[in-house]
Amino acid sequence: MPSHHCDLLIVGAGPAGIAAACAAAESGRRICQVDDNPVPGGQIWRGEAANPSSRQARPWLDRFRRAGVELFPETRVIDQPSAGVLLAESADSSFEIRYEKLILATGARERFLPFPGWTLPNVMGAGGLQALVKAGLPVAGKRAVVAGAGPLLLAVAAYLRKQGADIAGIAEQASWSRLARFGLALTRQPAKLLQAAQLQWGLRGVPYRAGCWPVLAEGNGKIESVVLHCRGKTWRESCDYLACGFGLVPNLELALLLGCAVRHSFVEVNEWQQTSLAGVYSAGEPTGIGGVEGALIEGQIAGYAAAGQLDKARRRFGARNTARRFQVRLDQAFVLRPELKDLVTAETIVCRCEDVPFGRIQHQDSWKSAKLQTRCGMGPCQGRICGPAIELLLGWTPDSVRPPLYPAPVEHLSRSGGTPPQCDP
């Protein structure tokens, strides 16, 4: 099997991974980077690589191109055959990457919460719809409702409106009081306050409702309307798309497979962004959901530290402290309200891969028991969609992560000497 060697391997080429690569490259280390997208940028800078329009993204992408990093696009890590070796897979091949040090910048994914009708076509993640539009999906003249939790809702709605969509409304589940406290805290960070003001200006005239969430999606073959609940009232909004996301969930599967310590659902790191494993670092959303600025700062610290440039890493500690304070405020403002647990009915599909309704799992006593009895979480996504939802609904967390991390041909694993696929008991 082909094998590549490097001083530093970075998994993920979003803002945190790009910043880590740029910082580490200053030391002259040989750097390899793996990402499952065709070009660097991750979800937040999707579509920016060819012709950057973001003033924040442009200098970083330019710097990344000059860094001399060996990038493996459209490639995913699926296993760890042995210490210091990761097995990677592209569309038609697999290969090993041997490294001295490793940075995990694996990003995050949207959190989906089930409610009646959420499996209808054109009900999709807020960021997912934005990504499809960036890839060419036409939405001009289409009516969209954006619902869920967090600042991403504003960014998605503004982008969709810019592409010609008719935004019927934005439904934010957080209360006005929490949003007011969050807005007051932003006065200490003028750049973020300006960004929020620009988004709101771009959405002038669009109804923005706090303490509001979807309870039912309706349609024949695809969504035609959504029933919203706000302060004791419900009403029906017609729409062609429902873009719905309840915050972000860190991608921890690789960190857990390697054995990194996780605390409160995030990878635990020290001041140098090093995990509980020597020589393994993490940056960005896996260590906490705090926005692109925090991810860039943590990426730099991880890159400098992994390259042995501790003085340069230390100079960014103050900026990281500021970013982490913002992260705490973000968590407090957009914490999910308990009423969201009551949306699901016994007939509501929770595991979309295996078509498992909530009624079949609600009387189980653990994630493992639900798998044994219903196959919940055993489909192609391996619990990436239903897992966070079930954690909110029932308080369960996955008890293990097993290779391969993604569906993969057996020959790729057997040729590498990696772990063969295992059946869940």
Summary of the structure (lengths in Angstrom):
residues: 425
radius of gyration: 21.5
end to end distance: 30.7
largest distance: 61.2
contacts: 1485
relative contact order: 0.15
helix: 34%
strand: 24%
